[in-house]
């Protein structure tokens, strides 16, 4: 299977490699703004599909399998994407402090003539954070390119006493879901 990852995320590359997949990387460049009133699950599934389809259209190999993914954080019905800067990151972390939020990853597998999509949802509990803890974390730069302004696999791990669902989803790629979708494509192709 000629697997292509439609993402520039180093975390997604690491996770696919960890799971034993051989793949090439072709990042997709599409607008990532939510549509007015768009549900968070619909939003990430749409982006995952648009990324995978955009990359597939640019490939010469019609037998390729393109994997697209998009992850967001949601709380109080709001989508928290990547922060626009340090102040926005601090605002997001204050929203998450002492509460449970949802991390949602949309996944799309696109082949010649088909596009399969799915989403994984994980609940993440945060401890209460002081303004000082938030400021120190934001100063590290780690939250600035992460949905919801934190990395569960980084320094923020110390503030997360529990999750309900797939850990890898929170990192950025729900491996069991991806494996199931890729296996389905492999079976269909053979």
C-alpha positions in Angstrom: 0.0 0.0 0.0 1.4 3.4 -1.0 0.3 5.4 2.1 0.6 9.2 2.0 0.1 11.3 5.1 -1.5 14.6 4.3 -0.1 16.4 7.3 3.0 18.3 8.3 2.5 17.3 12.0 5.6 15.8 13.5 3.4 14.0 16.1 1.4 12.3 13.4 4.5 11.2 11.7 5.9 9.8 14.9 2.7 7.9 15.7 2.4 6.3 12.3 6.0 5.3 12.5 5.5 3.9 16.0 2.5 1.8 14.6 4.8 0.3 11.9 3.5 2.1 8.8 5.7 3.0 5.9 4.5 6.3 4.3 5.5 9.5 2.6 4.5 13.0 3.8 2.7 15.5 1.6 1.2 18.3 3.7 -2.1 19.8 2.6 -2.5 23.5 2.4 -6.2 24.4 2.8 -8.0 27.0 4.8 -8.8 25.7 8.3 -11.4 28.1 9.5 -14.6 26.7 11.0 -17.8 27.6 9.2 -20.4 29.6 11.1 -22.3 27.3 13.5 -20.3 24.3 12.4 -20.3 21.4 14.9 -16.8 20.5 16.1 -17.1 16.9 14.9 -18.3 18.0 11.5 -15.5 20.6 11.4 -12.6 18.2 11.9 -14.1 15.5 9.7 -14.5 18.1 6.9 -10.9 19.3 7.3 -9.5 15.8 7.3 -11.4 14.9 4.2 -10.5 18.2 2.4 -6.8 17.7 3.3 -6.7 14.1 2.0 -8.6 14.9 -1.2 -6.4 17.9 -1.9 -3.3 15.8 -1.6 -4.8 12.9 -3.6 -5.6 15.2 -6.5 -1.9 16.2 -6.6 -0.6 12.7 -6.8 0.5 10.9 -10.0 -0.2 7.5 -8.4 -3.9 6.7 -8.6 -3.3 3.6 -6.4 -2.2 5.7 -3.4 -4.0 5.8 -0.1 -4.1 9.3 1.4 -4.6 9.7 5.2 -5.8 13.1 6.3 -6.4 14.2 9.9 -7.4 17.2 11.9 -7.6 17.7 15.7 -9.4 20.3 17.7 -10.3 20.9 21.3 -13.8 21.9 22.3 -15.3 23.3 25.5 -18.6 25.1 26.1 -19.4 24.5 22.5 -16.4 26.5 21.3 -13.7 25.2 19.0 -10.2 25.9 20.3 -7.8 25.6 17.4 -4.1 26.7 17.5 -3.7 29.9 19.5 -3.0 33.1 17.6 -0.2 34.0 20.1 0.8 33.9 23.8 -2.2 35.9 25.0 -4.6 33.6 23.2 -2.8 30.5 24.5 -3.2 31.8 28.1 -6.9 32.5 27.5 -7.4 28.9 26.3 -5.6 27.4 29.2 -7.7 29.5 31.6 -10.8 28.0 29.9 -9.5 24.5 30.4 -8.3 24.9 33.9 -10.1 22.7 36.4 -12.5 21.4 33.8 -13.0 18.5 31.4 -12.9 19.2 27.7 -13.1 17.1 24.5 -10.4 16.5 22.0 -11.8 15.5 18.6 -9.8 14.1 15.7 -11.3 13.7 12.3 -9.7 11.1 10.1 -10.1 10.6 6.3 -8.8 7.8 4.1 -9.0 8.7 0.4 -8.4 6.3 -2.5 -9.3 6.3 -6.1 -13.1 6.5 -6.0 -13.7 6.5 -2.3 -13.3 8.6 0.8 -13.9 7.1 4.3 -14.2 9.4 7.2 -14.6 9.0 11.0 -14.0 10.9 14.2 -12.6 10.0 17.6 -13.5 11.8 20.8 -11.6 11.8 24.0 -12.5 13.6 27.3 -9.6 15.2 29.0 -9.6 16.4 32.6 -7.4 19.4 33.6 -6.3 20.3 37.1 -6.8 23.9 38.2 -4.0 26.0 37.0 -2.6 29.2 38.6 -1.9 32.3 36.5 1.8 31.7 37.2 1.7 28.1 35.9 -0.1 29.3 32.8 2.4 32.1 32.2 5.4 29.8 32.7 4.0 27.2 30.3 3.1 29.7 27.6 6.7 31.1 28.0 8.1 27.7 26.9 6.5 28.1 23.5 5.1 24.6 23.6 1.4 25.6 23.5 1.7 27.9 20.5 1.3 25.4 17.7 -1.1 23.0 19.5 -4.9 22.9 19.3 -6.2 23.9 22.7 -2.8 25.4 23.6 -1.3 22.3 25.2 0.5 19.1 24.4 -0.5 16.0 26.5 2.8 14.4 25.6 4.7 17.5 26.8 4.9 19.6 29.9 1.1 19.8 30.2 1.0 16.1 31.1 1.5 17.0 34.8 -1.9 18.8 34.8 -4.0 15.9 33.3 -5.0 13.4 36.0 -7.3 11.4 33.7 -8.7 10.9 30.2 -11.6 8.9 28.9 -10.9 7.5 25.5 -7.9 7.2 23.2 -4.6 8.8 24.4 -3.2 8.9 20.9 -6.2 10.9 19.8 -5.2 13.7 22.1 -1.6 13.6 20.7 -3.2 14.0 17.2 -3.9 10.6 15.6 -6.2 7.9 17.0 -4.1 4.9 15.9 -6.6 2.1 16.5 -9.2 4.0 14.4 -6.6 4.7 11.7 -5.5 1.0 11.6 -9.1 -0.2 11.3 -9.7 2.2 8.4 -6.5 1.3 6.6 -7.2 -2.4 7.0 -10.6 -1.9 5.5 -9.0 -0.2 2.5 -6.4 -3.0 2.2 -9.1 -5.7 2.2 -11.2 -3.8 -0.4 -8.2 -3.5 -2.7 -7.3 -7.1 -2.6 
